């Protein structure tokens, strides 16, 4: 039954542009895919190592700016600029990991918020590099040989490949000895350290992979919107990521993707149905109800319901 559901889901994802003709709906799905990559990246830290990063938007913005600058200023191909963005954000994750992961709890959260604030100020004030508040317009769309991926239906498959790659990386990581070390650190760090788990090594590794995936999402976002500005560093992006991970089910692979799809589509649906004031109220009420009735998240709740039915 599970295999059948997965097969139907894959078929649905592969054929979606053929039956979802409305460009607006396709845009929502593309943005949900980009946020899905972001949520997967944060889930590695929050869901598997238990470290809450409230500066994750910084890695998203670094990835967006790096890919945009490499294609605009150095005229790199998208296919070289995107890996370059991932590499630079992974390096930033390594630096922050080495500095901050010796701290725990509120101190780690404060360091990540401060890092995001510093990067945001750099993007606003380094006019020669980032064009300041005016941003970087005209980011080129990806090209594959003679074909341009500017159309939404074509870019959808690029984002789908990014989601699949991110999911595969996370699945292989958490299913390995490294993933077991992550879980050990999340559950009882002193005990894990006492049996030989290198705490700093594994936490920095989680930060590097998490930052790299966030940079991938940033690069995909930059070449989709074709414009990058300091708004990519807004704290609301980080809050949205946390909501997606927690509501979908932290510590699961499917949870962040479910949360990303739900909390990308839900605000759009509420905006079409109500005025702005009622939209915010309805969004808040639905979020509170979801957390109250499904405190572990949607995916764990569905898994528990399926287990009860099977027994």
N, C-alpha and C positions, 0 to 999 in steps of 0.2 A: 504493500500500500504506500509506504514511504517512497519507494523507488518510483512508483507510478506518479506520485505527486511531484517529485523532483523532475521527472521527465516532462510532465505537462508544464511545469514552471519554466523549464529551459526552452521548450517549444514556444511558449507564450512570449518569453523575452526575445527570442530570435525572430519572431514574426510580427512583433508589436508595431513597427512603422507601417506595415502593410494594411492593418485594420484600424489603426489609430491615426486617422487622417488629419485631425485638427492640430495645427501647428502649436497652439497654446498648450494643449494637453501633452504634446510631445516635449515641449519645453519643460514642463513640470517634471516629467519623467527623467529628462536629462539632468536637471538640477538635483532630483532625488538620487540619481546615480553618483553624482559628484559628492553630495553630502554622505552617501553611503560609504564611499572610500574614506571620507573624513571620520565618520563614526567608527569604522573598523580600526582606523589608526588610533583613535583615542581609547578604544576598548582594550587594546593591548596593554595600556598603562592602567586604566581605571578598572577594567574587568578582570585582568589576569595577574597584575602585580599589586593592585590595590592602591596605586598612586594617582591622586587627582591632580591633573594639570589644567589650570585655568588660563594658560597662555598658549593654548594650542592654535589659536588663530594666527599667531606669529609664524608658525611653520607653514600654514596655509598661504599667508601673504608672501613669505619668502619664496615659496615655490612659484607663485603667480608672477611676482616681479622678476625673478631670475629667468624664467622661460620667456617672458615678454621682452626683457632687455637683451637676451641672447639673440632673439630673432630680429628685433628692431635695430639694435646698435651694431651687433657683429654679423648680422644677416645669416645666422645659423639656420639650418633646417629644423623644423619642429621636432623631427625624430632624433635630433641630437640635443636640442634645447631641453626637451622634457626630461631625458635622463640626467642632464646637467643640473636641472632644478632639483631632482630627487637627490642627487649626490650632495649638493650644497645644503639642503635642508637636513639630510642625514648627518652631515658634519656639524651643523648647528645643534642637532639633537645630542650628538656626542659631547659637545662642549658644555651644553646645559646639564647633561647627565652627569658629567664629571664634577661640575660645580655644585649642582643642586641635590643630587640623589644621596649625598651624605646627610642631607636633612630629611626630616620626615614630618608628616602631618601638615599643620598650618604653615610651618616654615617653608616647606617645599611649594605649597600653593602660592605663598607670597613671592617666592623667587620666580615662578613661572609667570605670574601676573606682571611682575616688574620687567621681565624679559620682553613680554609682548608690548608693554608700554614704551620701552626703549626703542624697539624696532619700529613701532608706529611713528615715534618722533623722528627717527632717521628718515622714514619714507616721506614725511611732510617737509623736512628742512633741508635735505640734501637735493637741492634743486637741479644741480648739474647731472645727477644720476637718475633721479626718479621723477623729475618735473614737478615735484612738490604736490600741492593740493590739486593741481590740474590733471595729474595722472598721466598715463601712457595710452593714448588712443591709437587705433589702427594696428593692433596686434594681429599678425597674419593668421589666417585660418590654415590648418594643416593641409598638406597636399600629399597625395600618394600617386607618384608617377604623373601622368597627365590629368588626374582627377583631383578636384578640390573637395575637401570635406566640410565645406561651408554650410551646406544644407543640413537642416536639423536631422533628417532621416539618416544621413551619412554620419554625422557626428554622434548620433545615438549609439551606433555600433562601436565607435572609438571609446565612448564612456563605458559601454557594456564590457569591452575588453579590459578597461581599467578596473572595473568592479571585480571581474572574474580573476584578474591577476592578484588584486589585493586580497580577495577571499582565499585564493590558493596559498599565498604567502602566509597569511594568518593561520590557515588550517594546518599547513605543514609545520609551522613553528610551534603552535600550541599542542600538536599531536606528538611532538618529539620530546626528548629528554629536557630540552630547553623549556618547553611549555610546562613540564612537571616541576621544574625549578621555579618558574614564575608562580605557579599555584602554591608551592611550598612557602615562598616568600610572602604571598598574600595572606595565607592562613596563619602562619606563625614564623615570623622572620628570625627571632633568636634560636628557635629549634632548628630551622633550616640551616642557619649558619653553624650550629653546633655539630651537624652531621656532614659538614664539608661543602655546603653550597656557597659559592663566591657571590656574596650579596651585591657588591658594587658592579661586578662584571655583568651579571644578568640584568640588573636594573638599567645599566647603561645600554646594554644591547636592546632592551625593550624600548628605551627612549630613542635610539637610533632608528630602529625599524618604524616606530610610530611616527617620528618626524619625517622620514622618507616617504611614507604613504601619504601624510598630510601634504607634503610638497608635490606629490603626484596629483592630488586633488586640486591643488592651487594652479598647477600648470594646465590641467584640463579646463579649469574655470577661466583662466586668462584667454585661452585660445577659442573658447566658446563665446564669451561675452565680447571679446576683441577689445577690451578696455580694462585697465588696471588702475586703481586709485587707492589712497590710504584707507578707504572704507573696508578693504579686505581684512584689516586688522581690528575691526570693531569687536568689542567684547561680546556682542550679541551672537556672533558666530560661534564662539566657544560655548556660550550658554545653550545654544541650539544643539551643538554636538553632545553635550552632557545629557540634555533631555532625550535625545534620540537613543543614546546608549542605555540610559537607565530605564526608559519606558519600554524599549524593545527587549531588554534583558541583558544586563552586563555579564560578562563572563561566558557568553555564548557567541557562536559565529553568526548565526542568522539574526540574532536580536538587533544589532546595529543596523542591518539592512532593512528590517521591518520598521524600526523606529524612523529611519531616514525617509522611507517611502511615506509613512503615515504623517510625519510632522513636516514634510514638504508639501504634500497634497492637502492636508487639513487646513492650513491658513489660507490657501488659495480657494478652497471650497467655501470657507466661511466668508471670505471677502466677496465672493460672488453672491452669497445668500443674504448677507447683512451689511449694515453700515460699519464704519471703522470702529466706533465705540463698542457696538455690540459684538463685533468680531473679536476684539481683545478680551471682552468679558467671557464670551463663549469658549474661547481658546483656553483661558485660565481655568474655567470651571471643568472643562473636559480633561485637562491635564491633572487637576486635583483628584477628580473621580478615578482616573486611570491609576494614579499612584496609590490611592486609598484602596481600591478593590483588587489591583494587581501589583502589589508592592515589589514583587520579584521581577516584574516585566511581562510582556506579552508572550514571548516565546517560552520561558519557563512555565508560565501558567498553562499554555496549550500542551506542553509536554506532560505536565502533571495530570491534566484532564484526560489525555490519551492513555496514560498509564492506569488511571482509575477505571477507564472503560475496558482496557485489556484484561484487568484483573476481575 
